Amino acid sequence: MNYELRKPGTSIERPLSPHLQTYRWTLTMAMSIFHRATGVALYFGTLLMVWWLIAVASGPGNYATLQAFLGTWFGKLVVFGYTWALMHHLMSGIRHLVWDLGYGFGPKEREWLTAAALIGGIVATLLLWAAAYAVGGGR
């Protein structure tokens, strides 16, 4: 290790760390934050899935209670949000895989991949819900 001897009370000039006020916001930056946020949301969605599995295993009464909650507008909103978080995280994961393969680092390619991940997550969520309503008869 290279230790520098200096007199007490003197300071070393260090470069300032860049922060959010230094950079111009881009879609890629915002999507990076969304990717992390959806990862956290997936933890809570997984708890919802565990609740569903426990309710199924516990019998018709507990399952009916859970279904009553999931049938409300708030329950549907929670499940829709979980679905979007899952699809968004999947699409962003594919975007990261493309980057890991060494492609899409140019400014235009990077922004295109980011927009495609955002739009793809939204479209996949809507298609999944449309298919579920078509198969389930709107339940």
Summary of the structure (lengths in Angstrom):
residues: 139
radius of gyration: 22.9
end to end distance: 65.7
largest distance: 77.7
contacts: 315
relative contact order: 0.10
helix: 73%
strand: 0%
